Amino acid sequence: MTPAIDPDRFAALLCGYCLDVQPGQQVVVRSTPLAAPLLRALHREVLEREAWPLMRVALPGLEESFYAAARDRHLDGFAPAELAEAEGTDCSLVVQAPENTRALAGVGRTLGLGRWLRLGKGEEATGGRDKNSLLADTME
């Protein structure tokens, strides 16, 4: 049985050892509502370090919806406001907490990402270029 992770201790590790959050810094944290306990702990930890938490919590399914509706200009560039935010922040953290871990596999398949994957002989022999798990992970 996997032991439960203490969100407060994990947030302290991420903000301390991993990111070294300092007073006055702007810290972007991206995830989904499924990571709520950790996100609350990260929010509190960033504030306790006298930095600015910029929480970006996406609705489940939003990423798949983006790729389904996005045009070439969306896929080839960045929204100016998002680019300005990325340039103006001191550090960022993405907590992977997808509702459906295979949801992006269809997008990866449509884009033909399988042909670009570097696979070992075993994965290649068992059809790895079309495996949902590999395509979804590549999209993330």
C-alpha positions in Angstrom: 0.0 0.0 0.0 1.3 3.4 -1.0 1.6 5.8 2.0 -0.4 9.0 1.8 1.5 12.1 0.9 1.2 15.0 3.4 0.3 18.0 1.2 1.9 20.5 3.6 5.2 18.7 3.7 5.2 18.2 -0.1 4.4 21.9 -0.6 7.3 22.9 1.7 9.6 20.6 -0.3 8.5 22.0 -3.7 8.7 25.6 -2.6 11.9 25.2 -0.7 14.3 22.6 -2.1 12.9 22.5 -5.6 11.9 26.1 -6.4 13.7 28.1 -3.7 10.8 30.6 -3.5 12.0 34.0 -2.3 10.1 37.0 -0.9 8.6 39.1 -3.7 8.7 36.4 -6.3 5.8 35.6 -8.5 5.1 31.9 -8.6 2.7 30.4 -11.2 1.1 27.1 -10.1 -1.0 25.2 -12.7 -3.2 22.2 -12.2 -6.7 20.9 -12.0 -9.2 20.7 -9.1 -8.2 17.1 -8.6 -5.0 18.4 -6.9 -6.9 20.7 -4.6 -5.3 19.6 -1.2 -1.8 20.2 -2.6 -2.8 23.4 -4.4 -4.1 24.8 -1.1 -0.9 23.8 0.7 1.2 25.4 -2.1 -0.8 28.6 -2.0 -0.3 28.8 1.8 3.5 27.9 1.5 4.1 30.6 -1.2 2.4 33.2 0.9 4.3 32.2 4.0 7.5 32.8 2.0 6.2 36.3 1.3 5.9 35.6 -2.4 2.9 35.9 -4.8 1.0 32.7 -5.6 -0.6 32.9 -9.1 -2.9 29.9 -9.1 -4.1 28.7 -12.5 -6.6 25.9 -12.0 -8.0 24.5 -15.2 -11.4 22.7 -15.5 -11.2 19.0 -16.3 -11.4 18.4 -20.0 -10.4 21.9 -21.0 -7.1 20.9 -22.5 -8.8 18.3 -24.7 -11.3 20.9 -25.7 -8.5 23.3 -26.7 -6.8 20.8 -29.0 -10.2 19.9 -30.5 -11.0 23.5 -31.4 -7.6 25.2 -31.8 -6.6 26.6 -35.1 -3.1 26.7 -36.5 -2.4 30.1 -35.0 -3.2 28.7 -31.5 -0.9 25.7 -32.1 1.9 27.7 -33.6 2.1 30.5 -31.0 1.2 31.8 -27.6 -1.5 34.1 -26.4 0.2 37.5 -25.8 -1.2 37.7 -22.2 0.1 34.2 -21.4 3.5 35.0 -22.9 3.7 38.2 -20.9 2.8 36.2 -17.7 5.5 33.6 -18.5 8.1 36.3 -19.0 7.2 38.1 -15.9 7.1 35.2 -13.4 10.1 34.0 -11.4 9.2 30.4 -11.2 6.4 28.0 -12.2 5.1 24.6 -11.2 2.7 22.3 -13.0 1.0 19.6 -10.9 -0.2 16.9 -13.3 -3.6 15.8 -12.1 -5.7 14.9 -15.1 -9.2 13.5 -14.7 -8.7 11.2 -17.7 -5.1 10.1 -18.1 -5.7 9.0 -21.7 -7.8 11.9 -22.9 -5.1 13.4 -25.0 -4.2 10.2 -26.8 -6.7 10.9 -29.6 -5.2 14.4 -30.1 -1.7 12.9 -30.3 -2.9 10.3 -32.8 -4.6 13.0 -34.9 -1.4 15.1 -35.0 0.6 12.0 -36.0 2.9 12.2 -32.9 3.5 8.4 -32.9 5.9 8.6 -35.8 8.1 11.0 -33.9 8.4 8.9 -30.7 11.8 7.4 -29.9 11.0 3.9 -28.7 12.9 0.8 -27.6 12.7 -2.4 -29.6 10.1 -3.9 -27.3 7.7 -0.9 -27.5 8.3 -0.7 -31.3 7.5 -4.4 -31.7 4.3 -4.1 -29.7 2.8 -1.1 -31.5 4.0 1.5 -29.2 3.5 4.3 -31.7 -0.2 3.9 -31.4 -0.5 3.2 -27.6 -2.9 5.5 -25.8 -0.6 5.8 -22.8 2.4 6.9 -24.8 0.5 9.3 -27.0 -1.3 10.9 -24.0 2.0 11.3 -22.1 3.6 12.9 -25.2 0.8 15.5 -25.4 1.2 16.4 -21.7 
